[in-house]
Amino acid sequence: MELHNIWFVLIAVLWTGYFFLEGFDFGVGVLTKLLARDRAERRVLINTIGPVWDGNEVWLLSAGGATFAAFPDWYATLFSGFYLPLLVILISLIVRGVAFEYRAKRPEENWQRNWEHAIFWASLVPAFLWGVAFANIVRGVRIDADKEYVGTFLELLNPYALLGGLVTLTLFTFHGTVFTALKTVGEIRVRARRLALVLGVITAVLAVAFLGWTQLSRGDAGSLVALTVAVLSLLGALVMIRLGREGWSFALSGITVAAAVTMLFLTLFPNVMPSSLDPAWSLTVTNASSSPYTLKIMTWCAGIATPLVLLYQGWTYWVFRKRIGTQHIADAHH
């Protein structure tokens, strides 16, 4: 396999890891309004992802950096054409990080409530916009012969892309609800399991519609296998959460995320950004990649650094593996 193909696969793996990990903490952020009934329960939800949310975002930095280095033309066209939605995502992630850090800096209820509002919206907006962005990448956008995006922002808000946004929003929220059931005890755990059943059904309907649309319009045998795995895993996650097996349910909801992202990349290859104006103007793994020497150096660096990152992040999740509940929240404001 040639290096540019290897790096296409590696970038797909990085995005899959990002959506698997950041997906559930986006979902938990949304649950601060959907599930939590009071201040103590909101603190429980925030504490479930408090030790790991920033580590999850490392996958985004890695995916973006790898795209920039391995496929500079893809990176340039993507970030110029999708400038506004990606800027909104970036601002949301900044606000979200600040909200996690500053929420408990002062004891006043209004202060903490405002930061909790920020956590909710800064989780919901990226969860939706990532789906819009990736749906447009797969669908194809107006790219001219100079590899430049010549469309408008409103063209990105087409029905297919909006459906993709709804799928990522509901899937991440379902993933986060299952994670909450896995990480909590008491009444909030019971309600999370009930809510997961409702969200899972909604997610299944939307996901089947979106992935089926994708398969019919540009799928092949490989993407059909990924679609089947995604649907069966989602149904399995619903069965497991109904039986109270949160660990199995979380694993299966994660497989659903991974299979769905895999399907999108399978339908995309060998393109990285198809042109809706002329297929000959599409960006591909060949015409958008860096030089073989650059890709070779990157491969050596990734081979050394990636295992270390995985070991450290796995250790973090192991250290903070215990369940928490409102009884673990101190009465003091801080």
CORMO-V345301 format. One record per backbone hydrogen bond with DSSP energy under -1.0 kcal/mol. NH is the residue of the N-H (numbers start at 0). CO is the residue of the C=O. If there is no record, write none. Layout:
nh->NH co->CO
nh->NH co->CO
This chain:
nh->5 co->1
nh->6 co->2
nh->7 co->3
nh->8 co->4
nh->9 co->5
nh->10 co->6
nh->11 co->7
nh->12 co->8
nh->13 co->9
nh->14 co->10
nh->15 co->11
nh->16 co->12
nh->17 co->13
nh->18 co->14
nh->19 co->15
nh->20 co->16
nh->21 co->17
nh->24 co->20
nh->25 co->21
nh->26 co->22
nh->27 co->23
nh->28 co->24
nh->29 co->25
nh->30 co->26
nh->32 co->29
nh->33 co->29
nh->34 co->30
nh->35 co->30
nh->41 co->37
nh->42 co->38
nh->43 co->39
nh->44 co->40
nh->45 co->41
nh->46 co->42
nh->47 co->43
nh->49 co->45
nh->51 co->48
nh->52 co->48
nh->55 co->51
nh->56 co->52
nh->57 co->54
nh->58 co->55
nh->60 co->56
nh->61 co->57
nh->62 co->58
nh->63 co->59
nh->64 co->60
nh->65 co->61
nh->66 co->62
nh->67 co->63
nh->68 co->64
nh->69 co->65
nh->70 co->66
nh->72 co->287
nh->74 co->70
nh->75 co->71
nh->76 co->72
nh->77 co->73
nh->78 co->74
nh->79 co->75
nh->80 co->76
nh->81 co->77
nh->85 co->81
nh->86 co->82
nh->87 co->83
nh->88 co->84
nh->89 co->85
nh->90 co->86
nh->91 co->87
nh->92 co->88
nh->93 co->89
nh->94 co->90
nh->95 co->91
nh->96 co->92
nh->97 co->93
nh->98 co->94
nh->99 co->95
nh->100 co->96
nh->101 co->97
nh->102 co->98
nh->104 co->101
nh->111 co->107
nh->112 co->108
nh->113 co->109
nh->114 co->110
nh->115 co->111
nh->116 co->112
nh->117 co->113
nh->118 co->114
nh->119 co->115
nh->120 co->116
nh->121 co->117
nh->123 co->119
nh->124 co->120
nh->126 co->122
nh->127 co->123
nh->128 co->124
nh->129 co->125
nh->131 co->127
nh->132 co->128
nh->133 co->129
nh->134 co->130
nh->135 co->131
nh->136 co->132
nh->137 co->133
nh->138 co->134
nh->139 co->135
nh->140 co->273
nh->142 co->140
nh->143 co->147
nh->146 co->143
nh->149 co->141
nh->155 co->152
nh->156 co->153
nh->161 co->157
nh->162 co->158
nh->163 co->159
nh->164 co->160
nh->165 co->161
nh->166 co->162
nh->167 co->163
nh->168 co->164
nh->169 co->165
nh->170 co->166
nh->171 co->167
nh->172 co->168
nh->173 co->169
nh->174 co->170
nh->175 co->171
nh->176 co->172
nh->177 co->173
nh->178 co->174
nh->179 co->175
nh->180 co->176
nh->181 co->177
nh->182 co->178
nh->183 co->179
nh->184 co->323
nh->189 co->185
nh->190 co->186
nh->191 co->187
nh->192 co->188
nh->193 co->189
nh->194 co->190
nh->195 co->191
nh->196 co->192
nh->197 co->193
nh->198 co->194
nh->199 co->195
nh->200 co->196
nh->201 co->197
nh->202 co->198
nh->203 co->199
nh->204 co->200
nh->205 co->201
nh->206 co->202
nh->207 co->203
nh->208 co->204
nh->209 co->205
nh->210 co->206
nh->211 co->207
nh->212 co->208
nh->213 co->209
nh->214 co->210
nh->215 co->211
nh->216 co->212
nh->217 co->213
nh->218 co->214
nh->223 co->219
nh->224 co->220
nh->225 co->221
nh->226 co->222
nh->227 co->223
nh->228 co->224
nh->229 co->225
nh->230 co->226
nh->231 co->227
nh->232 co->228
nh->233 co->229
nh->234 co->230
nh->235 co->231
nh->236 co->232
nh->237 co->233
nh->238 co->234
nh->239 co->235
nh->240 co->236
nh->241 co->237
nh->242 co->238
nh->244 co->239
nh->245 co->243
nh->248 co->244
nh->249 co->245
nh->250 co->246
nh->251 co->247
nh->252 co->248
nh->253 co->249
nh->254 co->250
nh->255 co->251
nh->256 co->252
nh->257 co->253
nh->258 co->254
nh->259 co->255
nh->260 co->256
nh->261 co->257
nh->262 co->258
nh->263 co->259
nh->264 co->260
nh->265 co->261
nh->266 co->262
nh->267 co->263
nh->268 co->264
nh->270 co->267
nh->271 co->282
nh->272 co->282
nh->275 co->140
nh->280 co->277
nh->281 co->278
nh->282 co->272
nh->284 co->269
nh->287 co->283
nh->289 co->69
nh->294 co->290
nh->295 co->291
nh->296 co->292
nh->297 co->293
nh->298 co->294
nh->299 co->295
nh->300 co->296
nh->301 co->297
nh->302 co->298
nh->303 co->299
nh->304 co->300
nh->305 co->301
nh->308 co->304
nh->309 co->305
nh->310 co->306
nh->311 co->307
nh->312 co->308
nh->313 co->309
nh->314 co->310
nh->315 co->311
nh->316 co->312
nh->317 co->313
nh->318 co->314
nh->319 co->315
nh->320 co->317
nh->323 co->182
nh->327 co->324
nh->328 co->325
